[in-house]
């Protein structure tokens, strides 16, 4: 019964795509990591996220940002990345009366030459925590399956990194 309320999300990130898998239901969400912002009353307002944001490119007063596109690192703009993930995490969770905050395993899939630094690990963990996770982990290794996530058993040829 408690498994019904449990939420485990696996988030695989590249500069071009964010894939979120809900381990308990197997539902998947894949969107480009884009955020459409419009200036209203001197403030940036989120107009759209993901593929919907891509459709708004070229509109006046709307700018499209990608918080995961930088030549040297996967995390380019913390604030934009957090707002993007917050929205996508809400979309990936089941629509119920009570939804528990998810345990999130974040898997960076790009720009890993030489491995992740402690600063990058901490930044990724902080990113998903601020975006709505109850617990945040960073995974470095092969892609995880829904079975592995559901059982919370991680292959030995990877590393589960804690913040």
N, C-alpha and C positions, 0 to 999 in steps of 0.2 A: 504493500500500500504506500509506503514512504517513497518508493521509486517513482510513483506517479507524480510526486511533487518535486522530485530531484531534477535539476537542470545542469547538464554538462555540455559546454560548447567547445568545439574545436574550431579554431580560427586560423586558416592558412592565408598568409599575406604575401603578395608580390606588389610591385608598383602598378601593375595593370589590373589586378583582380584580388578581391577578398572573398574567400569561400568559408562559409560558416556551416558547420554540421551540428545538429542537436542530437547528441548521442542516444538519448532515451527514445526518441521518436524516429530517428534516421532522416529527418527532414533536412534539406540542404538549401542554402541561399548563396548565390554567387552574383556579385555586383562589382563594377569598377569602383575603386576608392575615391570617388569624386564627390565634391560638395559644392553646390551652387549657392552662392551668397548674393543677396541683393541689399543695397544700402537704402534703408528706410529710416527717416528721422535721425540721420547721423550714426546709425548703428547697423551692423551686419546682421541680417536676418537669413536664416536657412530657408531656401526656397525648395530645394530638392536634393536628394542624395542618390548616388549610384547611376544607373542608366537613365533615370529621369533627369538627373543633373546634366548628363551629356547632351540631352535634347535641347537644353536651354542655352547652349553655347552660342555666342554671338548676339544675344539679346542685350539691349541697352540696360545699363545699371546692374547687370548680372555678371559676376565673375565666377569662373570654375576653378576650384583649387583641389590639389591632390596632396594630402599630408604624408604620402608615402613615396614621393618622387623626388629624389635627390641623387646627384652623381656619385656620392661617396657612401651614403648610408640609406637604409630603408626608411627610417623615421626622419622625415624632413621638417614637419611642422607639428608640434605636439598638440596645439589647440585644435587645428583642423582635423588631425587624425582622431583625436578624442571625440569630437562632435560627430564625425563620420561613423566611428565604431559604436557610439552610444545609440545612434539611430538604427544601425544594422543589427545590433544585439537585440533591441526591442522587436525588430521585425522577425528575428529568428526564434524568439521564445513563443511557446504555445499561448494561445488566447484563452486564458482561464480567469476565473474570479480572483484567485490568489496565485501569483507566480513568484516563486522564490528566486532570489538573485542567483545567477549561475556561477558555477565553478568554470573557469575559462582556461583552456590550454591554447596558448598562442604559438603558432609555428611560422616564424619568418622563413621564407623560401628563396629570398634573393639577397645578394650582396653579403654573402657569408664567408668571403675569402679570409682565411685565418681564424674563423670562428667569431663568436660574439664576445665583445668586451663586457666586463662587469657593469659598465655604465649603460650599455645597450640593453643588457638583461634587465637591469633596474628600470630603465625607461619603458620598455615593453610591458613589464609587470605593472608599473604605475599607470600606464596608459589604459590597460584593460580594467584595472581597479577603479579608476576615475570614471570610466565609461559604464560601470555598473556591475562588475564582477564581485562576488563575495570572496572568492579566492582566485589568485592568478598565478599561472605557471607559464614558463617559456620552454618549448620543446625544440631540441636540435637533434635531427636525425631523420629517418625515413617517415613518410606520411603515415598517420595513424588511422586505424579502422574504427568503425563505430563499436565493434566488439571490444577492442582494446580500451576504448574510452569508457564504455559502460562498466567494464570490470576494473577500470583504472589500473591496467597492467601495461607497462610500457616496455618495448623491446630493449634488449641489452645493447644493441648497436646504436643507440641514441642516448641523449642526456636530457633528463628533466631538470631544468634549471629553476631554482627558487630565487626570488628577489633578495 
